[in-house]
């Protein structure tokens, strides 16, 4: 099982219906930081994530139940810690 499959399996309870979840490999640093964020997010009752990927060399995170700032923080983790 690859990194993406492991992540999506771990957080499948919060993965939106018919959503892809994490679809790109991440650096070790990005994965560690993403895990830290998700440990906070899963405590929020409305949190659901749909997609984590790169678009035009920038991180892209699609989720609901978060503030715009929380989504931006995840996108910055992805963008600033690429392999």
Secondary structure, DSSP 8 states (H G I E B T S, - for coil): --HHHHHHHHTGGGB-TT--EE-S---HHHHHHHHHHHHHHTTSTT-EEEEEEEETTEEEEEEESS-HHHHHHHHHHHHHT--
